[in-house]
């Protein structure tokens, strides 16, 4: 590992006087441009947008002496010797084609952050996957804090890794980092070498960016390269009979790791040696114990993932969140965290909004917001958590198909309410795989659309059912983001609970 470390002074000597183009502004691009300028590079930031926000950011950079070009992120500035890109740029961008033709290397913001680390920098416990990254990273950070370690949840979670590795407040003097990494970031981070890493799951997503499932999986698999202690994988992933979708275990097998690094599986069933799993409602570890063949260490109870607010009964955690907790526990245990800290950290964890959040109960019907379920894999996990569901779905499909999702969920569907631009795709899947399930269609896109969807769902639901917003689609056809969609759902449920379904 030491040979891969490049401290700030060494990187400055390498980049001083070089013309570096930074592709994009925002959370990643701004700190990248600033640190490159600080290192003595001649920086030009390019951005396709030319609105109020980019102009404000451009003014901030120009005040430091950094050149900015707005409205054109396709052509390579003359004389560029290195491109540093933010995650939003596809590999097929004309900017990168021009860089390749000119023999100019491309780094991602994570690659730059990795190269900026100096001696004594905190190790990275890294997490990626199609779904569950943010939840797992936040769980991991809670466990590490419960062990008395100074840490932060950073990366794709919304915190620039560049600011973190440079010790910018409040990220100075940390012991270890819990790092969320997207496939976009990993694509441009060939030098990354984590202490330990996890790929939570693999399902088709972002294929418009990567070009194929193979390329998407390969980007995710980069997180395992050079791992020092543990490569954590999902032992429950089925083998694809067509061989098109690899499993996370396959990515571990293909990775070039440090001698002695171990493959550690997690499963919702009874764990085998070198796995973490669940036995009679208890999370157990058969990986980081003295005798893996004969011993298992109790870590926490499944109920610890859903502490009851006040005097209310605890809601059983969804299976995919149990899996997330096992992955977080595996990474923490790889770092030497004691079992008691796993339990205490999971008890302290509070999920982010719009992730299978119980909003209210009215007339015996539970209303759950999982607006973050923006793809079919996430929606399937959400639907599997409840025995009888009125499902609110639809939005922008992003090229997804819904047959497998609907076929798997059909036995638990009480009814379905569809809204959004690509709702017809889901309707056709329902006609093929769940023809007897009642379907309501909301064809409006104004601000009242979600309220109508909730009211229609309430009319289909019976006591004991769950009305579940798990759209399986992106939100931008009707909402600014999935947060706004979830907020609209919560507002509509609140109004329904206050007035009563029969009075709507």
C-alpha positions in Angstrom: 0.0 0.0 0.0 2.7 2.5 0.9 4.0 2.5 -2.7 0.5 3.7 -3.8 0.5 6.7 -1.4 1.1 10.1 -2.9 1.2 12.9 -0.5 0.2 16.5 -1.3 3.7 17.7 -1.9 4.5 14.9 -4.3 1.3 15.4 -6.3 1.9 19.1 -6.3 5.3 18.5 -7.9 3.7 16.3 -10.5 0.9 18.7 -11.4 2.5 22.1 -11.0 2.3 24.1 -14.2 0.2 21.5 -15.9 -3.0 22.4 -17.7 -5.8 20.5 -16.1 -9.4 20.5 -17.3 -12.0 19.8 -14.7 -15.3 18.5 -16.2 -18.3 19.8 -14.2 -18.9 22.0 -11.2 -21.1 21.0 -8.2 -20.2 19.0 -5.1 -17.2 17.2 -6.7 -16.0 19.7 -9.4 -15.7 22.8 -7.2 -13.3 21.2 -4.6 -11.4 19.5 -7.4 -10.8 22.7 -9.2 -9.7 24.5 -6.0 -7.2 21.9 -4.9 -5.7 21.5 -8.3 -5.3 25.3 -8.5 -3.7 25.2 -5.0 -1.3 22.5 -6.2 -0.1 24.9 -8.9 -1.9 23.5 -11.9 -3.4 25.8 -14.6 -7.1 24.9 -14.2 -9.9 25.3 -16.7 -13.4 24.2 -15.4 -15.9 23.4 -18.1 -19.6 22.9 -17.6 -22.5 22.3 -20.0 -25.0 24.4 -18.0 -25.0 28.1 -18.1 -27.7 29.0 -15.6 -27.8 31.0 -12.4 -26.2 28.2 -10.3 -23.2 27.5 -12.6 -22.6 31.2 -13.0 -22.4 31.7 -9.3 -20.0 28.8 -9.0 -18.0 30.1 -11.9 -17.7 33.5 -10.3 -16.3 31.9 -7.1 -13.7 30.0 -9.1 -12.7 33.0 -11.3 -12.1 35.0 -8.1 -9.4 32.5 -7.3 -7.8 32.8 -10.7 -9.4 29.6 -12.2 -10.6 29.8 -15.8 -14.2 28.7 -16.4 -16.0 27.8 -19.6 -19.8 27.5 -19.4 -22.1 26.2 -22.0 -19.6 23.8 -23.6 -18.5 20.6 -21.9 -17.9 18.7 -25.1 -14.7 20.1 -26.5 -11.3 19.7 -24.9 -9.6 23.1 -24.1 -6.4 23.5 -26.0 -3.3 22.4 -24.2 -5.0 20.1 -21.7 -2.6 17.6 -20.1 -5.0 15.9 -17.6 -8.8 15.7 -17.3 -10.4 15.4 -13.9 -14.1 14.5 -14.2 -17.1 14.6 -12.0 -19.5 11.5 -11.9 -22.1 12.9 -14.2 -20.1 12.6 -17.4 -20.6 9.4 -19.4 -17.6 7.5 -20.7 -18.8 8.2 -24.2 -18.7 12.0 -23.7 -17.0 13.8 -26.6 -14.7 15.4 -24.1 -13.2 12.0 -23.2 -13.0 11.0 -26.9 -11.0 14.1 -27.5 -8.8 13.3 -24.5 -8.2 9.8 -25.7 -7.3 11.0 -29.2 -4.8 13.5 -27.7 -3.4 10.9 -25.3 -4.6 12.8 -22.2 -5.4 10.7 -19.1 -8.7 11.0 -17.3 -9.1 10.8 -13.5 -12.3 10.9 -11.5 -12.8 13.0 -8.4 -12.3 9.8 -6.3 -9.1 9.0 -8.1 -7.9 12.6 -7.3 -8.9 12.2 -3.7 -7.1 8.9 -3.4 -3.9 10.4 -4.8 -4.1 13.3 -2.4 -3.9 11.2 0.7 -0.8 11.7 2.8 1.0 9.4 5.3 -1.3 8.6 8.2 -4.5 9.2 6.2 -7.5 7.2 7.5 -8.2 3.9 5.8 -11.3 3.5 3.6 -14.1 1.0 4.3 -15.9 1.2 0.9 -19.4 0.3 -0.1 -21.1 0.1 -3.5 -24.0 -1.8 -5.0 -27.1 -1.2 -7.1 -29.2 -0.5 -4.0 -28.6 0.1 -0.3 -25.3 2.0 -0.4 -26.3 5.0 1.6 -28.1 3.0 4.3 -25.2 0.6 4.7 -22.6 3.4 4.9 -24.6 5.2 7.5 -25.1 2.0 9.5 -21.3 1.4 9.2 -20.5 4.9 10.5 -22.9 4.4 13.5 -21.1 1.1 14.3 -17.7 2.6 14.1 -18.7 5.5 16.3 -20.2 3.1 18.8 -16.7 1.5 18.9 -15.2 4.9 19.9 -13.7 5.6 16.5 -13.7 9.0 14.8 -15.3 8.5 11.5 -17.6 10.1 8.8 -19.9 8.8 6.1 -18.5 10.3 2.9 -18.3 10.1 -0.9 -21.3 9.6 -3.0 -23.4 10.2 0.1 -23.0 13.9 -0.7 -19.6 14.7 1.0 -16.6 15.4 -1.3 -13.8 13.0 -0.7 -11.4 15.7 -1.7 -12.4 17.9 1.2 -12.2 14.9 3.5 -8.7 13.7 2.6 -7.5 17.3 2.9 -8.8 17.5 6.5 -11.3 20.3 5.8 -13.6 21.0 8.7 -15.3 19.0 10.2 -13.3 16.1 8.7 -9.9 16.5 10.3 -8.2 13.9 12.5 -10.4 10.8 11.6 -9.5 7.2 12.3 -11.4 5.6 9.4 -13.8 6.5 6.6 -17.1 4.9 5.7 -17.1 5.6 2.0 -20.1 5.3 -0.5 -18.9 4.9 -4.1 -21.1 4.9 -7.2 -20.3 2.9 -10.4 -19.7 6.3 -12.0 -17.0 7.1 -9.5 -15.4 3.7 -9.6 -15.2 3.7 -13.4 -12.6 6.6 -13.1 -10.7 5.4 -10.0 -8.1 2.8 -11.1 -5.7 3.4 -8.2 -8.2 3.0 -5.4 -7.1 0.4 -2.8 -9.5 0.1 0.2 -8.9 -1.5 3.5 -12.1 -3.6 3.0 -15.0 -3.2 0.6 -18.5 -4.5 -0.1 -20.6 -4.9 -3.2 -24.1 -5.2 -1.8 -26.0 -6.4 -4.9 -26.0 -6.3 -8.7 -28.9 -5.6 -10.9 -29.3 -3.8 -14.2 -29.1 0.0 -13.6 -27.4 3.0 -15.2 -26.9 0.9 -18.4 -27.4 4.1 -20.4 -24.2 5.4 -18.8 -22.1 2.3 -18.8 -23.3 0.8 -22.1 -23.8 -2.8 -20.8 -24.4 -4.9 -17.8 -20.9 -6.2 -18.1 -19.4 -2.7 -18.0 -21.6 -1.8 -15.1 -20.5 -4.9 -13.1 -16.9 -4.3 -14.0 -17.1 -0.8 -12.6 -18.6 -2.0 -9.4 -16.0 -4.8 -9.1 -13.1 -2.2 -9.1 -13.9 -1.6 -5.4 -12.3 -4.9 -4.6 -9.0 -4.3 -6.3 -6.2 -4.2 -3.8 -8.4 -4.8 -0.8 -6.2 -5.5 2.2 -8.4 -7.4 4.7 -11.9 -8.3 3.4 -14.0 -8.4 0.3 -17.6 -8.6 1.4 -20.1 -10.1 -1.0 -23.8 -11.1 -1.0 -24.0 -14.8 -0.6 -27.7 -14.9 -1.4 -27.5 -13.7 -5.0 -28.8 -16.3 -7.4 -26.8 -17.5 -10.4 -28.2 -16.0 -13.6 -29.0 -19.0 -15.8 -28.2 -16.9 -18.9 -24.8 -15.8 -17.4 -25.6 -12.1 -18.3 -25.5 -10.8 -14.7 -22.5 -11.7 -12.5 -22.8 -12.1 -8.8 -20.9 -10.1 -6.3 -19.0 -13.3 -5.4 -17.9 -13.5 -9.0 -16.4 -10.0 -8.7 -14.5 -11.0 -5.6 -13.0 -14.0 -7.5 -11.9 -11.8 -10.3 -10.2 -9.2 -8.1 -6.5 -8.9 -7.5 -6.3 -8.4 -3.8 -3.5 -8.1 -1.2 -2.2 -11.6 -0.2 -4.3 -12.8 2.8 -7.4 -10.7 2.1 -10.5 -12.8 2.7 -13.8 -13.2 0.9 -16.6 -12.7 3.5 -20.2 -13.4 2.6 -23.4 -12.2 4.2 -26.7 -14.1 4.0 -30.2 -13.8 5.5 -29.9 -17.5 6.3 -27.7 -19.5 8.5 -24.1 -18.5 7.8 -21.4 -20.9 6.7 -17.8 -20.4 7.9 -16.4 -17.0 6.7 -20.0 -15.6 6.5 -22.3 -13.4 8.6 -25.9 -14.4 8.7 -29.1 -14.7 10.8 -30.0 -17.5 13.2 -33.4 -17.4 15.0 -33.7 -13.6 14.8 -30.0 -13.0 15.7 -27.3 -11.5 13.5 -24.2 -13.8 13.9 -20.6 -13.7 12.8 -18.8 -16.9 11.6 -16.1 -15.0 9.9 -14.2 -13.0 12.5 -14.0 -15.6 15.2 -11.2 -17.8 16.4 -12.8 -21.1 15.2 -15.0 -20.4 12.1 -15.9 -24.1 11.9 -17.3 -24.4 15.4 -18.0 -20.9 16.7 -20.4 -18.0 16.0 -20.4 -14.6 17.6 -23.8 -13.0 18.4 -23.7 -9.4 17.1 -27.3 -8.1 17.5 -30.9 -9.0 17.3 -32.9 -8.3 14.1 -35.1 -6.2 16.3 -32.2 -3.9 17.1 -32.7 -2.5 13.5 -36.1 -1.2 14.3 -36.2 0.4 17.8 -39.7 1.4 18.7 -40.4 5.2 19.0 -41.7 6.0 22.4 -44.2 3.3 23.4 -45.1 2.2 19.9 -44.5 -1.4 18.8 -41.4 -1.9 16.7 -42.0 -2.5 13.0 -40.1 -5.6 11.7 -37.2 -4.5 9.5 -37.4 -5.2 5.8 -35.2 -8.1 4.7 -33.0 -5.9 2.5 -32.2 -3.7 5.5 -31.2 -6.7 7.5 -28.8 -7.6 4.6 -27.5 -4.0 4.7 -26.8 -4.3 8.4 -24.9 -7.6 7.9 -22.7 -6.0 5.2 -22.0 -3.0 7.5 -21.2 -5.4 10.4 -18.8 -7.4 8.2 -16.9 -4.3 7.2 -16.8 -3.1 10.8 -15.6 -6.5 12.0 -12.9 -6.5 9.4 -11.7 -3.3 10.9 -11.5 -5.0 14.4 -14.7 -3.5 15.9 -16.1 -5.6 18.9 -19.5 -7.3 18.7 -21.1 -5.0 21.3 -20.4 -2.0 19.1 -22.2 -3.6 16.2 -25.3 -3.9 18.4 -25.0 -0.4 19.8 -24.4 1.1 16.4 -27.4 -0.6 14.8 -29.6 0.5 17.7 -28.4 4.1 17.2 -29.0 4.1 13.4 -31.8 6.2 12.0 -32.7 5.6 8.3 -32.7 8.5 5.9 -36.1 9.8 4.7 -37.9 8.1 1.9 -36.3 4.7 2.4 -39.1 2.3 3.4 -40.3 4.8 6.0 -43.6 4.1 7.8 -45.5 7.4 7.4 -48.8 6.7 9.1 -51.6 4.2 9.8 -55.2 4.9 9.0 -58.2 2.6 9.4 -55.8 -0.4 9.9 -53.8 0.4 6.7 -50.1 1.2 6.9 -48.7 3.8 4.6 -45.0 3.4 3.7 -42.7 5.8 1.7 -40.0 4.1 -0.3 -39.6 6.8 -2.9 -35.9 6.0 -3.1 -36.9 2.7 -4.8 -36.1 4.2 -8.2 -35.3 0.9 -10.0 -36.9 -2.5 -10.2 -34.4 -4.2 -7.9 -35.1 -1.7 -5.1 -38.8 -2.0 -5.6 -38.7 -5.8 -5.5 -36.9 -5.7 -2.2 -39.4 -3.2 -0.8 -42.5 -5.2 -2.0 -41.0 -8.4 -0.5 -41.2 -6.8 3.0 -45.0 -6.8 3.2 -47.5 -9.7 2.8 -50.4 -7.6 1.3 -49.7 -4.5 -0.7 -51.4 -1.7 -2.6 -48.5 -0.6 -4.7 -48.1 3.0 -6.0 -45.6 2.8 -8.9 -44.5 4.6 -12.1 -42.3 7.5 -13.3 -39.4 7.4 -15.7 -38.4 3.8 -16.5 -34.9 4.6 -17.7 -35.1 1.7 -20.1 -36.2 -0.8 -17.4 -38.6 -3.7 -18.0 -41.0 -4.8 -15.3 -42.1 -8.4 -16.1 -39.8 -10.1 -13.6 -40.7 -7.5 -10.9 -44.4 -7.9 -11.3 -44.3 -11.7 -11.6 -42.4 -11.9 -8.3 -44.7 -9.5 -6.5 -48.0 -10.7 -7.9 -49.0 -13.0 -5.0 -48.8 -10.1 -2.5 -50.5 -7.4 -4.6 -54.0 -6.3 -3.4 -54.1 -3.5 -6.0 -51.9 -1.1 -8.0 -52.0 2.6 -8.6 -50.0 3.8 -11.6 -48.8 7.4 -12.3 -46.0 9.0 -14.3 -44.7 9.0 -17.8 -43.9 5.3 -18.2 -46.8 3.8 -16.3 -48.0 2.0 -19.3 -44.9 -0.3 -19.2 -45.9 -1.4 -15.8 -49.6 -1.8 -16.8 -48.6 -4.2 -19.6 -46.5 -6.2 -17.2 -49.5 -6.4 -14.8 -51.7 -7.6 -17.7 -49.3 -10.4 -18.5 -48.3 -11.5 -15.0 -51.0 -10.3 -12.6 -54.2 -9.9 -14.7 -56.6 -10.2 -11.7 -55.0 -7.4 -9.7 -57.1 -4.2 -9.7 -55.3 -1.3 -11.3 -56.1 2.4 -11.0 -54.6 4.9 -13.4 -53.7 8.5 -12.5 -53.1 10.3 -15.8 -52.6 13.8 -14.4 -49.1 15.3 -13.7 -50.1 18.4 -11.7 -49.4 18.8 -8.0 -52.5 17.0 -7.0 -51.5 13.8 -8.8 -50.0 12.1 -5.7 -53.0 13.0 -3.5 -55.2 11.3 -6.1 -52.9 8.3 -6.2 -53.0 8.0 -2.4 -56.8 8.3 -2.3 -57.2 5.6 -4.9 -54.8 3.4 -3.1 -56.8 3.9 0.1 -60.0 2.8 -1.6 -58.3 -0.4 -2.7 -56.7 -1.2 0.7 -58.2 -3.3 3.5 -57.2 -3.5 7.2 -53.9 -5.2 7.4 -52.7 -4.0 4.0 -49.8 -1.7 3.3 -50.0 1.1 0.8 -46.5 1.2 -0.5 -44.9 4.0 -2.6 -42.1 2.0 -4.3 -42.1 3.5 -7.8 -39.5 1.3 -9.5 -38.8 4.5 -11.6 -37.1 7.8 -11.5 -39.0 10.8 -10.4 -38.0 13.6 -12.7 -41.0 13.3 -15.0 -43.2 14.9 -12.3 -40.9 15.9 -9.4 -37.6 17.6 -8.8 -36.2 14.4 -7.2 -37.3 11.3 -5.3 -37.3 13.4 -2.0 -40.0 15.7 -3.4 -42.0 12.7 -4.6 -41.8 11.1 -1.1 -42.7 14.4 0.5 -45.8 14.7 -1.7 -46.8 11.1 -0.7 -46.3 11.9 3.0 -48.4 15.1 2.7 -51.1 13.2 0.9 -51.1 10.5 3.6 -51.3 13.1 6.3 -54.3 14.8 4.7 -56.0 11.4 4.3 -55.3 10.4 7.9 -56.6 13.7 9.1 -59.9 13.7 7.1 -60.5 10.0 6.7 -60.7 8.0 3.5 -64.5 8.0 3.3 -64.6 11.8 3.4 -62.0 12.4 0.6 
